[in-house]
Structures are given as C-alpha cells and as structure tokens.
Amino acid sequence: METLVPVYPGLPLIGNALSMARDPLGMFIRLRQKYDRVVRISLGGRHQYIVFHPEDAKHVLQENNRNYVRSPAFMVLKRFLGEGLLTSDGDFWRKQRRLAQPAFHRQKITLLAETMVQESVNWVDQLRRLNLSQPVNISQSYMDVTMHIVCKTLFSTSVDGRLDGLSHSLETLNILANKTLLSPIKLPRTWPTPSNIRYDRARAHVDSLIYEFIHTRKQTGDRRDDLLDMLLYARDEDTNEGMSELQLRDECVTLFTAGHETTAVSMAWLTYLLAQHPDVVAKLRAEADAALGHADQSGQAVIDGLPPVAAFRAMPYSLQVVQEALRLYPPAWAMSRMALNDDHIGPYRIPKGDTVIVSPYLLHHDPTNWPNPDLFDPDRFAEGRDKDRPAYAYLPFGGGPRLCIGNQFALMEMQILLTFFIRAFDFELVNAASIRPKPLITLRPNRPIQVKLTLR
C-alpha cells in the first residue's frame, strides 16, 4: 500500500532553499529527528527526498542503482570535470570504470605508497624549516602536500615553481562552483559575467598543465609506474579501444582534483580532532614505533626492513583513527541521485525525474547506529565492532558500483601523512573555538585550521 511522503513546509516558489542555504547540516539533523524514514523538501521548485535509513541508502546506491543517475546539481561539477568517473553515467561510465579500475588495484597502490612516503618525508622537512614560533596554516599545508602527492602518483612529475598558480586556479574553481551550486539564479555559462570569466581562466590554466603532461608522455613514449601510464595504455576488453585525449583529460582532472582536495580537507579535520585528544595521539605514536621503529634524531622514520606498505598496513589503530575522522567529517557530506523511472522506498513513491538525497553526514551522526555520535572514538572501528552495524550506516566514499575508485589510495595516503606528522611534531590548535563545518561541495572547515607546532 502506497503512503504519502511527508512534506517539510517551505516558502512559496523557493521552498526550503533558504533553510538549506543557511544551515544544511542542522536542517538535515532536525528533519531526521522529526520524520521517520523519508521526507520531501523543495529547492527552487524541484522536489527532493531525503532518506534517513541505511537500508534506503543501499537501495538507491546499490540495489536499484541503475534507476538513479547524477542529479542536475552535478552539472556544476561537469562544467570543469567533464565526463570523468565522478560526473558521467550509464554505459559510458561503466566503460570508463572498467578502463580505470586496474590503476587502483592493491599492487598498484603498493607502488604508489612509496611515493606517498617520500613526499611525506619532504613535507615534514619543509615544516621543520618554518618559523615555528608562528602558527602554521595546516589546512593549506595539507593542500600543498596532497597536490605534490597526486602530481607524482598521477604524472610522475612535480609542480614545483607552479604550485601557487595551480593552487589558486583550483581554489578559484572550487569557490565559483560552490557559489553556482548554492545560487537560486543560474546564469548561462556563456555569458561574460565576472564569475564566468574567472572560471574559464582558471579552467584553462589547469587544462594547460594536464594536457602538457599527457602530450609529453605521448610524444616521448616513456613508461612510468604512475596512474597516467595505466590510463594511457588501458584498453576496453571488448573493442580494444583506449581513451580519447578528451577522456584522458577528464579522468586526469577528476583524479587530480578529487585526489588532493578531499584528502587535504579530511587531514585538516583529523588534525583538528587529534589536537583535542592527546590520548589518541599517544596510542598512535606507540603503534607507529612498534611498526616502524623509533624515529632518529632528525625525526625520520626508521622502517626496520619492512616495506612501507606492509608497515603501514600493520597499523590498524591509525586506520581506525582515519575512519573515525571520516565518520565525523565526511568530505562528501551529501549525494544526490535523480530517478530515471518511478521507484518506491518502502511504501513511499519516488516519482520519475525527482531527486533522492543520501547524506553520509546524516547517516554517520545517527545515534541509532552510532551511540554518542558527536564523540570522537576510534575504537568504534576496532575489529568486530561493526558486526551489528548496517553496512550503509558508514559511507565516506559512497557505496554500490559508484564507490569511490580511489578509496584505498586515500586511506593509505591519510595513514602515511598522519604517521609522519605525529612522529615529528607536538601540536595544539590556535583557533579551535572558531572552527565549524562549512558544507560546500565538500565539508570544509569554515576557516583554515591553524596549529602551533613543536618539534619532538
């Protein structure tokens, strides 16, 4: 028997857009407390259905995933990312996923982790040379090191000398994409508005760098142990066709953008949390000393003969800490999917063309599955603790066939950065009281996180 979906009252024409713009996280939490399973909201005349239960998230993302495609909101990202894995749909997406998947197999991550280790060592050395009597903008520092890591692992090259320009272009694209996403009025992208002009210039700057890497590799024919090599030589098993140059560009830009920004934001949140939990830091250091050996006088890790990946994979507590930070502050805090055909979530009908919102932030803060959900407790992810927890109660990387292809890459990168950082420095927050989550395209802190570093 079909049941009418409860409707969250809103204003004429704009619906719930003002509440969504002011405080989307708070609005989501209030709606979960008021409604049981699903609620319909209206944003600029479009109906959207927020689901609250893990099994309903699983239905949309996995069990009936072919009925759901990227919502119109993703057009904002598609303008920059093109038809990459994050924004494409249907058969084209499935083909691209098959082509790209081997680049992220476990053996490939093992090779790439060596680059992560070396770049982490270089990063810590750079931090040591700073004037540590002054606070450090750790948010920006993570942006820089993750960009170095993604450039080396994707292109086997550095962006030294061009880092500032590249960072500025990516930040410009991020700011303008967020502005467009939240604006109730969407001006045509072809109009020469100041925002469109800035957006096009920033995109052209990033594109020129990406195409330079692609063209150089094609012209020289060099083979490297990096992601670009895997993408260049990937072939469809049915047609033996590779990616076009535009497809290569779209996948590289997607990996380049998502691979550094989301990890950097997550690391900033992780540092924010650890600065307030010295007991967790002490446990991390003890585990790292046992797996890697004690640091020498320069603070460098002594691997004691263990391959880097084997050592870091032998550190379960550091992974738990990373997972708990991603629970509290998932970078992809909400995901929207448009129904291609009518569907039902339990007794509730989802009409064709309407959008379903699955919010990892909401699911991660549900006290039904996470007692004391706002408490930072890495032991939630200790072995065996998840046996009674629904799988889709935790989805920092999404779920179903569209599970983030770089999830293992990101987890390994975060573990490595975390380990080198906490072994080299003691740290305390400078601006803890003013930090709040700011839900843009990713869940960023509302201002850069500043820390006071002390050499250990």
The 8 nearest C-alpha neighbors of each residue, nearest first, counted from 0:
[[1, 346, 2, 347, 345, 3, 348, 343],
 [0, 2, 346, 347, 3, 348, 345, 343],
 [3, 1, 347, 346, 4, 0, 348, 345],
 [2, 4, 347, 5, 1, 348, 346, 6],
 [3, 5, 347, 38, 6, 2, 39, 37],
 [6, 4, 38, 39, 3, 7, 37, 34],
 [5, 7, 39, 38, 8, 40, 4, 41],
 [6, 8, 40, 39, 9, 38, 5, 15],
 [9, 7, 6, 10, 15, 14, 40, 41],
 [8, 10, 14, 15, 7, 11, 41, 13],
 [9, 11, 14, 13, 12, 15, 8, 16],
 [10, 12, 13, 14, 9, 44, 15, 43],
 [11, 13, 14, 44, 43, 10, 42, 9],
 [14, 12, 43, 16, 11, 10, 42, 15],
 [13, 15, 9, 10, 41, 42, 12, 16],
 [16, 14, 9, 18, 41, 17, 42, 19],
 [15, 17, 42, 19, 18, 14, 13, 20],
 [18, 16, 20, 19, 15, 21, 13, 14],
 [19, 17, 21, 20, 15, 16, 22, 23],
 [18, 20, 23, 16, 17, 21, 22, 15],
 [21, 19, 17, 18, 22, 16, 23, 181],
 [22, 20, 18, 19, 17, 23, 16, 26],
 [21, 23, 25, 24, 19, 20, 26, 18],
 [22, 24, 19, 26, 25, 27, 20, 21],
 [25, 23, 27, 26, 22, 28, 438, 361],
 [24, 26, 28, 22, 27, 23, 29, 30],
 [25, 27, 23, 29, 24, 28, 22, 30],
 [28, 26, 30, 24, 25, 29, 23, 31],
 [27, 29, 25, 31, 30, 26, 24, 32],
 [30, 28, 32, 26, 31, 27, 25, 33],
 [29, 31, 33, 27, 32, 28, 34, 26],
 [32, 30, 28, 34, 29, 33, 27, 51],
 [31, 33, 29, 30, 34, 28, 35, 27],
 [32, 34, 30, 31, 29, 35, 28, 38],
 [35, 33, 31, 30, 32, 36, 38, 37],
 [34, 36, 37, 31, 33, 51, 32, 38],
 [37, 35, 51, 50, 52, 34, 38, 31],
 [36, 38, 50, 49, 51, 35, 48, 34],
 [39, 37, 5, 49, 48, 6, 4, 40],
 [40, 38, 48, 6, 47, 7, 5, 49],
 [39, 41, 47, 7, 46, 6, 48, 15],
 [40, 42, 46, 14, 45, 15, 44, 47],
 [43, 41, 16, 45, 44, 14, 15, 13],
 [42, 44, 13, 45, 14, 12, 41, 16],
 [43, 45, 42, 41, 12, 13, 46, 14],
 [46, 44, 42, 41, 43, 47, 353, 354],
 [47, 45, 41, 353, 40, 39, 44, 354],
 [46, 48, 354, 40, 39, 355, 41, 353],
 [49, 47, 39, 355, 38, 356, 354, 40],
 [48, 50, 356, 38, 37, 355, 357, 39],
 [51, 49, 37, 36, 357, 52, 48, 55],
 [50, 52, 36, 37, 31, 49, 362, 53],
 [51, 53, 55, 54, 50, 36, 56, 362],
 [54, 52, 391, 56, 392, 55, 57, 389],
 [53, 55, 57, 56, 52, 58, 391, 389],
 [56, 54, 58, 57, 52, 53, 59, 50],
 [55, 57, 53, 59, 58, 54, 357, 60],
 [58, 56, 54, 60, 55, 61, 59, 391],
 [57, 59, 62, 55, 56, 61, 63, 60],
 [60, 58, 56, 57, 64, 63, 61, 55],
 [61, 59, 64, 57, 399, 58, 398, 56],
 [60, 62, 399, 64, 57, 58, 63, 59],
 [61, 63, 58, 64, 57, 59, 60, 399],
 [64, 62, 59, 58, 65, 61, 66, 60],
 [63, 65, 61, 60, 67, 66, 59, 62],
 [66, 64, 67, 63, 68, 89, 61, 62],
 [65, 67, 339, 64, 338, 63, 340, 68],
 [68, 66, 338, 337, 64, 336, 65, 339],
 [69, 67, 337, 336, 70, 88, 338, 66],
 [68, 70, 336, 337, 73, 335, 71, 86],
 [69, 71, 337, 336, 72, 335, 73, 68],
 [72, 70, 73, 74, 69, 337, 75, 336],
 [73, 71, 70, 74, 75, 180, 69, 335],
 [72, 74, 75, 76, 71, 70, 77, 69],
 [75, 73, 77, 76, 72, 71, 78, 70],
 [76, 74, 73, 77, 78, 72, 176, 180],
 [77, 75, 73, 78, 74, 79, 80, 176],
 [76, 78, 81, 74, 80, 79, 75, 86],
 [77, 79, 76, 75, 81, 80, 74, 73],
 [80, 78, 77, 76, 81, 202, 75, 172],
 [79, 81, 77, 253, 249, 76, 78, 83],
 [80, 82, 77, 249, 83, 79, 78, 86],
 [83, 81, 87, 86, 249, 80, 77, 84],
 [84, 82, 250, 249, 85, 86, 81, 87],
 [83, 85, 86, 87, 92, 250, 82, 96],
 [84, 86, 83, 87, 253, 82, 80, 403],
 [85, 87, 83, 84, 82, 77, 73, 88],
 [88, 86, 82, 92, 84, 83, 85, 91],
 [89, 87, 92, 68, 91, 90, 86, 69],
 [88, 90, 92, 91, 93, 87, 68, 65],
 [89, 91, 93, 92, 94, 88, 95, 87],
 [90, 92, 94, 93, 89, 95, 88, 87],
 [91, 93, 88, 95, 87, 89, 90, 94],
 [94, 92, 90, 96, 91, 95, 97, 89],
 [95, 93, 91, 97, 96, 92, 90, 98],
 [96, 94, 98, 92, 97, 93, 99, 91],
 [95, 97, 93, 99, 98, 94, 100, 92],
 [98, 96, 94, 100, 95, 99, 93, 235],
 [97, 99, 95, 96, 233, 100, 235, 94],
 [98, 100, 96, 97, 102, 101, 95, 230],
 [99, 101, 97, 102, 103, 96, 98, 104],
 [102, 100, 104, 103, 99, 98, 229, 97],
 [101, 103, 100, 229, 99, 104, 226, 107],
 [104, 102, 101, 100, 107, 108, 105, 405],
 [103, 105, 101, 107, 106, 102, 108, 100],
 [104, 106, 108, 107, 109, 103, 407, 110],
 [107, 105, 109, 108, 104, 110, 103, 111],
 [108, 106, 110, 109, 104, 105, 103, 111],
 [107, 109, 111, 105, 110, 106, 112, 103],
 [110, 108, 106, 112, 107, 111, 308, 105],
 [111, 109, 107, 108, 112, 113, 106, 224],
 [110, 112, 108, 114, 113, 109, 152, 107],
 [113, 111, 115, 109, 114, 110, 108, 116],
 [112, 114, 116, 111, 115, 110, 117, 307],
 [113, 115, 117, 112, 111, 116, 118, 152],
 [114, 116, 112, 118, 113, 117, 119, 148],
 [117, 115, 119, 113, 114, 118, 112, 120],
 [116, 118, 120, 114, 119, 115, 121, 113],
 [117, 119, 121, 115, 120, 116, 122, 114],
 [118, 120, 122, 116, 117, 121, 416, 115],
 [119, 121, 117, 123, 118, 122, 124, 116],
 [122, 120, 118, 124, 119, 123, 125, 117],
 [121, 123, 119, 125, 124, 120, 118, 126],
 [122, 124, 126, 120, 125, 121, 119, 127],
 [125, 123, 121, 127, 122, 126, 120, 128],
 [126, 124, 122, 128, 123, 127, 121, 129],
 [125, 127, 123, 129, 128, 124, 122, 131],
 [128, 126, 124, 125, 129, 123, 454, 131],
 [127, 129, 125, 126, 124, 130, 131, 123],
 [130, 128, 126, 127, 131, 125, 135, 133],
 [129, 131, 132, 133, 128, 127, 134, 126],
 [132, 130, 133, 129, 452, 134, 453, 451],
 [131, 133, 130, 134, 451, 452, 453, 129],
 [134, 132, 131, 130, 135, 451, 452, 129],
 [135, 133, 451, 450, 449, 136, 132, 131],
 [134, 136, 450, 449, 137, 451, 133, 452],
 [137, 135, 449, 138, 139, 448, 140, 447],
 [136, 138, 140, 139, 135, 449, 448, 141],
 [139, 137, 267, 141, 447, 140, 136, 448],
 [140, 138, 142, 141, 137, 136, 143, 447],
 [139, 141, 137, 143, 142, 138, 144, 136],
 [140, 142, 263, 144, 143, 139, 138, 145],
 [143, 141, 139, 263, 140, 145, 144, 146],
 [144, 142, 140, 146, 141, 145, 139, 147],
 [143, 145, 147, 141, 146, 142, 148, 140],
 [146, 144, 259, 148, 147, 142, 143, 141],
 [145, 147, 149, 143, 259, 144, 148, 150],
 [146, 148, 144, 150, 145, 149, 151, 157],
 [149, 147, 145, 151, 146, 150, 152, 115],
 [148, 150, 152, 146, 151, 153, 147, 145],
 [151, 149, 147, 153, 154, 148, 152, 156],
 [150, 152, 155, 156, 148, 154, 149, 153],
 [153, 151, 149, 225, 150, 155, 154, 111],
 [154, 152, 226, 150, 225, 227, 149, 151],
 [153, 155, 156, 150, 151, 227, 152, 225],
 [156, 154, 151, 152, 153, 225, 150, 157],
 [157, 155, 151, 154, 150, 158, 152, 153],
 [156, 158, 159, 150, 151, 147, 155, 154],
 [157, 159, 161, 162, 160, 147, 156, 150],
 [160, 158, 161, 157, 162, 147, 163, 156],
 [159, 161, 162, 158, 163, 164, 157, 165],
 [162, 160, 158, 159, 164, 163, 165, 166],
 [161, 163, 165, 158, 164, 159, 160, 166],
 [162, 164, 166, 165, 161, 167, 160, 168],
 [165, 163, 167, 166, 161, 162, 168, 204],
 [164, 166, 168, 162, 167, 163, 161, 169],
 [167, 165, 163, 169, 168, 164, 162, 170],
 [166, 168, 170, 164, 165, 169, 171, 163],
 [169, 167, 201, 171, 165, 170, 166, 164],
 [170, 168, 172, 166, 171, 167, 173, 165],
 [169, 171, 173, 167, 172, 168, 166, 174],
 [172, 170, 168, 174, 169, 173, 167, 175],
 [171, 173, 169, 175, 170, 174, 198, 176],
 [172, 174, 170, 176, 171, 175, 169, 177],
 [175, 173, 171, 177, 176, 172, 170, 178],
 [174, 176, 178, 172, 177, 173, 179, 171],
 [177, 175, 179, 173, 178, 174, 172, 75],
 [178, 176, 180, 174, 175, 179, 439, 440],
 [177, 179, 175, 181, 176, 180, 182, 174],
 [180, 178, 176, 182, 177, 181, 175, 185],
 [179, 181, 177, 178, 182, 176, 75, 72],
 [182, 180, 178, 179, 177, 183, 20, 439],
 [181, 183, 179, 184, 180, 178, 185, 177],
 [184, 182, 181, 185, 43, 16, 13, 180],
 [185, 183, 182, 186, 179, 181, 43, 180],
 [186, 184, 187, 183, 182, 179, 188, 180],
 [185, 187, 188, 184, 190, 189, 192, 179],
 [188, 186, 189, 190, 185, 195, 191, 192],
 [187, 189, 190, 195, 186, 191, 185, 192],
 [190, 188, 187, 191, 195, 192, 186, 196],
 [189, 191, 188, 192, 187, 195, 186, 196],
 [192, 190, 195, 196, 189, 193, 188, 194],
 [191, 193, 195, 194, 190, 196, 189, 188],
 [194, 192, 196, 195, 197, 191, 198, 190],
 [195, 193, 197, 192, 196, 198, 175, 191],
 [196, 194, 198, 192, 197, 193, 191, 199],
 [195, 197, 193, 199, 198, 194, 191, 192],
 [198, 196, 194, 200, 195, 199, 201, 193],
 [197, 199, 195, 201, 196, 200, 172, 194],
 [200, 198, 202, 196, 201, 197, 203, 195],
 [199, 201, 203, 197, 202, 198, 196, 204],
 [202, 200, 168, 204, 198, 203, 199, 197],
 [201, 203, 199, 205, 204, 200, 206, 198],
 [202, 204, 206, 200, 201, 205, 207, 199],
 [205, 203, 201, 207, 202, 206, 200, 208],
 [204, 206, 202, 208, 207, 203, 209, 201],
 [207, 205, 203, 209, 208, 204, 210, 202],
 [208, 206, 204, 210, 205, 209, 203, 211],
 [207, 209, 211, 205, 206, 210, 212, 204],
 [210, 208, 206, 212, 211, 207, 205, 213],
 [211, 209, 213, 207, 212, 208, 214, 206],
 [212, 210, 208, 214, 209, 213, 215, 207],
 [211, 213, 209, 215, 210, 214, 216, 208],
 [214, 212, 210, 216, 211, 215, 217, 209],
 [215, 213, 217, 211, 216, 212, 210, 218],
 [216, 214, 218, 212, 217, 213, 211, 219],
 [215, 217, 213, 219, 214, 218, 220, 221],
 [218, 216, 214, 220, 215, 219, 213, 221],
 [219, 217, 215, 216, 220, 214, 221, 213],
 [218, 220, 221, 216, 217, 215, 214, 222],
 [219, 221, 217, 218, 216, 222, 215, 223],
 [222, 220, 219, 216, 223, 217, 218, 228],
 [223, 221, 228, 220, 224, 216, 225, 219],
 [224, 222, 225, 228, 221, 155, 227, 154],
 [223, 225, 228, 222, 226, 110, 155, 111],
 [226, 224, 152, 153, 223, 228, 227, 155],
 [225, 227, 153, 229, 228, 102, 230, 152],
 [226, 228, 230, 229, 153, 225, 154, 231],
 [229, 227, 231, 226, 230, 225, 223, 232],
 [230, 228, 226, 227, 232, 231, 102, 233],
 [229, 231, 227, 233, 228, 232, 99, 226],
 [232, 230, 228, 229, 233, 227, 242, 241],
 [231, 233, 229, 230, 228, 234, 241, 242],
 [234, 232, 230, 98, 241, 231, 229, 235],
 [235, 233, 241, 239, 240, 236, 232, 98],
 [234, 236, 239, 240, 238, 237, 98, 241],
 [235, 237, 239, 238, 234, 240, 98, 97],
 [238, 236, 235, 239, 240, 234, 94, 97],
 [237, 239, 240, 235, 236, 234, 241, 94],
 [240, 238, 235, 234, 236, 237, 241, 233],
 [241, 239, 234, 238, 235, 242, 236, 237],
 [240, 242, 234, 233, 235, 243, 239, 232],
 [243, 241, 246, 247, 244, 240, 231, 233],
 [242, 244, 246, 245, 247, 241, 248, 240],
 [243, 245, 247, 246, 248, 242, 213, 210],
 [244, 246, 248, 247, 243, 249, 242, 250],
 [247, 245, 249, 243, 248, 244, 242, 250],
 [248, 246, 244, 250, 245, 249, 251, 242],
 [247, 249, 245, 251, 246, 250, 252, 244],
 [250, 248, 83, 246, 252, 81, 247, 251],
 [251, 249, 83, 253, 247, 252, 248, 254],
 [250, 252, 254, 248, 253, 249, 255, 247],
 [251, 253, 255, 249, 250, 254, 256, 248],
 [254, 252, 250, 256, 251, 255, 80, 257],
 [255, 253, 251, 258, 257, 252, 256, 250],
 [254, 256, 252, 258, 253, 251, 257, 149],
 [257, 255, 253, 258, 254, 259, 252, 260],
 [258, 256, 254, 260, 259, 261, 255, 253],
 [259, 257, 254, 255, 256, 260, 149, 261],
 [258, 260, 145, 146, 262, 257, 261, 256],
 [261, 259, 263, 262, 257, 256, 258, 264],
 [260, 262, 264, 263, 257, 259, 330, 265],
 [263, 261, 265, 259, 264, 260, 266, 409],
 [262, 264, 141, 142, 266, 260, 265, 261],
 [263, 265, 267, 261, 266, 262, 443, 260],
 [266, 264, 262, 268, 267, 263, 269, 261],
 [267, 265, 269, 263, 268, 264, 262, 270],
 [266, 268, 264, 270, 138, 269, 265, 271],
 [269, 267, 271, 265, 266, 270, 272, 264],
 [268, 270, 266, 272, 271, 267, 324, 265],
 [271, 269, 273, 267, 272, 268, 274, 266],
 [270, 272, 268, 269, 274, 273, 267, 275],
 [273, 271, 269, 270, 275, 274, 268, 276],
 [274, 272, 276, 270, 275, 271, 269, 280],
 [273, 275, 427, 271, 272, 276, 270, 428],
 [274, 276, 273, 272, 277, 271, 427, 428],
 [275, 277, 273, 278, 279, 274, 272, 280],
 [278, 276, 280, 279, 281, 275, 274, 273],
 [279, 277, 281, 276, 280, 282, 273, 283],
 [278, 280, 282, 277, 281, 276, 283, 273],
 [279, 281, 277, 283, 278, 282, 284, 273],
 [280, 282, 278, 284, 279, 283, 277, 285],
 [283, 281, 285, 279, 284, 280, 286, 278],
 [284, 282, 280, 286, 281, 285, 317, 287],
 [285, 283, 287, 281, 286, 282, 288, 280],
 [284, 286, 282, 288, 287, 283, 281, 289],
 [287, 285, 289, 283, 284, 288, 282, 290],
 [286, 288, 284, 290, 289, 285, 291, 283],
 [289, 287, 292, 293, 285, 291, 286, 290],
 [288, 290, 286, 287, 292, 291, 285, 293],
 [291, 289, 287, 288, 310, 292, 286, 313],
 [292, 290, 302, 288, 287, 301, 289, 303],
 [293, 291, 288, 301, 289, 290, 303, 302],
 [294, 292, 288, 295, 301, 291, 300, 289],
 [293, 295, 300, 298, 299, 301, 292, 296],
 [296, 294, 298, 297, 299, 293, 300, 301],
 [295, 297, 298, 294, 299, 455, 293, 300],
 [296, 298, 295, 299, 294, 423, 300, 124],
 [299, 297, 294, 295, 296, 423, 300, 422],
 [300, 298, 294, 297, 295, 301, 120, 296],
 [299, 301, 294, 302, 298, 291, 295, 293],
 [300, 302, 292, 303, 291, 294, 299, 293],
 [301, 303, 291, 304, 305, 300, 292, 307],
 [304, 302, 301, 305, 292, 291, 290, 306],
 [303, 305, 302, 306, 301, 291, 307, 310],
 [304, 306, 303, 302, 310, 307, 309, 291],
 [305, 307, 309, 308, 310, 304, 302, 113],
 [308, 306, 310, 309, 305, 311, 113, 302],
 [309, 307, 311, 310, 306, 312, 109, 112],
 [308, 310, 312, 306, 307, 311, 313, 305],
 [311, 309, 313, 307, 308, 312, 290, 305],
 [312, 310, 308, 313, 314, 309, 307, 415],
 [311, 313, 309, 314, 310, 308, 315, 411],
 [312, 314, 310, 311, 315, 309, 290, 308],
 [315, 313, 311, 312, 316, 317, 286, 290],
 [316, 314, 318, 317, 313, 319, 312, 381],
 [315, 317, 319, 318, 314, 320, 283, 286],
 [318, 316, 320, 319, 315, 314, 283, 414],
 [317, 319, 321, 315, 316, 320, 322, 414],
 [320, 318, 316, 322, 377, 380, 317, 321],
 [321, 319, 377, 317, 323, 318, 322, 316],
 [320, 322, 318, 324, 319, 323, 325, 317],
 [323, 321, 319, 325, 320, 324, 318, 326],
 [322, 324, 326, 320, 377, 325, 321, 319],
 [325, 323, 321, 327, 326, 322, 269, 328],
 [324, 326, 329, 322, 328, 323, 327, 395],
 [327, 325, 323, 324, 363, 328, 329, 322],
 [326, 328, 324, 325, 329, 323, 363, 373],
 [327, 329, 325, 326, 324, 330, 442, 360],
 [330, 328, 325, 395, 332, 331, 326, 360],
 [329, 331, 442, 441, 332, 261, 328, 265],
 [332, 330, 441, 329, 333, 442, 395, 334],
 [331, 333, 360, 359, 329, 330, 358, 442],
 [334, 332, 358, 331, 357, 359, 356, 335],
 [335, 333, 357, 356, 358, 336, 332, 331],
 [334, 336, 356, 355, 70, 357, 354, 69],
 [335, 337, 70, 69, 355, 68, 354, 67],
 [338, 336, 354, 70, 67, 68, 353, 352],
 [337, 339, 67, 351, 352, 340, 66, 353],
 [340, 338, 66, 351, 67, 352, 337, 341],
 [341, 339, 351, 338, 342, 66, 350, 352],
 [342, 340, 351, 350, 349, 338, 339, 348],
 [341, 343, 349, 348, 340, 350, 344, 338],
 [344, 342, 348, 347, 349, 345, 346, 341],
 [345, 343, 347, 346, 348, 55, 342, 349],
 [344, 346, 347, 343, 55, 348, 1, 36],
 [347, 345, 1, 2, 344, 343, 0, 348],
 [346, 348, 344, 2, 343, 345, 4, 1],
 [349, 347, 343, 342, 350, 344, 346, 1],
 [348, 350, 342, 343, 341, 347, 351, 353],
 [351, 349, 341, 353, 348, 352, 342, 340],
 [350, 352, 340, 341, 338, 339, 353, 349],
 [353, 351, 338, 337, 339, 350, 354, 340],
 [354, 352, 337, 351, 46, 350, 338, 47],
 [353, 355, 337, 47, 336, 48, 338, 335],
 [354, 356, 48, 336, 335, 47, 49, 337],
 [357, 355, 335, 49, 334, 48, 358, 50],
 [358, 356, 334, 333, 50, 56, 335, 49],
 [357, 359, 333, 361, 360, 332, 334, 356],
 [360, 358, 362, 332, 361, 363, 394, 333],
 [361, 359, 332, 363, 358, 362, 329, 364],
 [360, 362, 358, 364, 359, 363, 365, 28],
 [361, 363, 359, 365, 392, 364, 360, 358],
 [364, 362, 360, 361, 326, 365, 359, 393],
 [365, 363, 372, 361, 362, 366, 360, 369],
 [364, 366, 362, 367, 363, 369, 368, 361],
 [367, 365, 369, 370, 368, 372, 364, 371],
 [368, 366, 365, 369, 370, 364, 372, 362],
 [367, 369, 366, 365, 388, 370, 392, 389],
 [368, 370, 366, 372, 367, 365, 371, 364],
 [371, 369, 366, 372, 368, 367, 365, 374],
 [372, 370, 374, 373, 369, 366, 364, 365],
 [371, 373, 364, 369, 370, 374, 366, 365],
 [374, 372, 371, 375, 364, 327, 370, 369],
 [373, 375, 372, 371, 376, 327, 370, 369],
 [376, 374, 377, 373, 323, 272, 327, 324],
 [375, 377, 378, 374, 379, 323, 320, 380],
 [378, 376, 320, 319, 323, 379, 380, 375],
 [379, 377, 381, 380, 376, 319, 384, 320],
 [380, 378, 377, 381, 376, 384, 323, 385],
 [381, 379, 378, 319, 377, 384, 382, 385],
 [382, 380, 378, 384, 379, 383, 319, 377],
 [381, 383, 384, 380, 385, 378, 379, 315],
 [382, 384, 385, 386, 381, 380, 387, 379],
 [385, 383, 382, 381, 386, 380, 379, 387],
 [384, 386, 388, 383, 387, 380, 382, 379],
 [387, 385, 388, 383, 384, 389, 382, 390],
 [388, 386, 385, 389, 384, 368, 383, 390],
 [387, 389, 385, 386, 368, 390, 392, 384],
 [390, 388, 392, 391, 53, 387, 54, 368],
 [391, 389, 392, 388, 393, 53, 394, 385],
 [390, 392, 53, 393, 389, 394, 57, 56],
 [391, 393, 53, 389, 362, 390, 363, 394],
 [394, 392, 391, 363, 395, 390, 362, 359],
 [393, 395, 397, 396, 359, 391, 398, 392],
 [394, 396, 329, 397, 325, 359, 393, 326],
 [397, 395, 403, 394, 402, 406, 398, 331],
 [396, 398, 394, 402, 395, 403, 401, 399],
 [399, 397, 402, 60, 401, 394, 400, 396],
 [398, 400, 61, 60, 401, 402, 397, 57],
 [401, 399, 402, 61, 398, 60, 64, 403],
 [402, 400, 399, 403, 398, 397, 60, 404],
 [401, 403, 398, 397, 399, 400, 396, 404],
 [404, 402, 396, 405, 406, 401, 397, 398],
 [403, 405, 406, 402, 103, 100, 401, 407],
 [406, 404, 408, 403, 407, 409, 103, 258],
 [405, 407, 409, 408, 403, 404, 410, 396],
 [408, 406, 410, 409, 405, 411, 108, 103],
 [407, 409, 405, 411, 406, 410, 412, 108],
 [410, 408, 412, 406, 407, 411, 413, 405],
 [411, 409, 407, 413, 412, 408, 414, 406],
 [410, 412, 414, 408, 409, 413, 407, 415],
 [413, 411, 409, 415, 410, 414, 408, 416],
 [412, 414, 410, 416, 411, 415, 417, 409],
 [415, 413, 411, 417, 412, 416, 418, 410],
 [414, 416, 418, 412, 417, 413, 411, 419],
 [417, 415, 413, 419, 418, 414, 119, 420],
 [416, 418, 414, 420, 415, 419, 413, 421],
 [417, 419, 415, 420, 416, 421, 414, 422],
 [420, 418, 422, 416, 417, 421, 423, 415],
 [419, 421, 417, 423, 418, 422, 416, 424],
 [420, 422, 424, 423, 418, 419, 417, 425],
 [423, 421, 419, 420, 424, 418, 284, 298],
 [422, 424, 420, 298, 421, 455, 454, 419],
 [425, 423, 454, 455, 453, 421, 422, 452],
 [424, 426, 453, 452, 455, 454, 421, 427],
 [427, 425, 452, 451, 424, 453, 450, 274],
 [426, 428, 451, 274, 450, 429, 452, 425],
 [429, 427, 450, 431, 430, 449, 274, 451],
 [428, 430, 450, 449, 431, 451, 427, 134],
 [429, 431, 432, 428, 433, 449, 434, 448],
 [432, 430, 433, 434, 428, 429, 271, 448],
 [433, 431, 430, 434, 435, 429, 428, 448],
 [432, 434, 431, 430, 435, 446, 445, 448],
 [435, 433, 431, 432, 445, 444, 446, 430],
 [436, 434, 445, 444, 437, 433, 446, 432],
 [437, 435, 444, 445, 443, 438, 442, 434],
 [436, 438, 445, 443, 444, 442, 439, 435],
 [439, 437, 442, 441, 436, 443, 440, 332],
 [438, 440, 441, 442, 177, 437, 443, 181],
 [441, 439, 177, 438, 442, 331, 176, 173],
 [440, 442, 330, 439, 331, 443, 438, 332],
 [443, 441, 438, 330, 437, 439, 332, 436],
 [442, 444, 437, 436, 441, 264, 445, 438],
 [443, 445, 436, 446, 437, 435, 434, 447],
 [444, 446, 437, 435, 436, 434, 443, 447],
 [445, 447, 444, 448, 434, 435, 433, 443],
 [448, 446, 138, 449, 136, 444, 445, 139],
 [447, 449, 138, 137, 136, 446, 450, 267],
 [448, 450, 136, 135, 429, 137, 134, 428],
 [451, 449, 428, 429, 135, 427, 134, 452],
 [450, 452, 134, 427, 426, 135, 428, 429],
 [453, 451, 426, 425, 131, 424, 450, 454],
 [454, 452, 425, 424, 426, 455, 451, 131],
 [453, 455, 424, 423, 425, 452, 127, 131],
 [454, 424, 423, 425, 453, 422, 298, 421]]
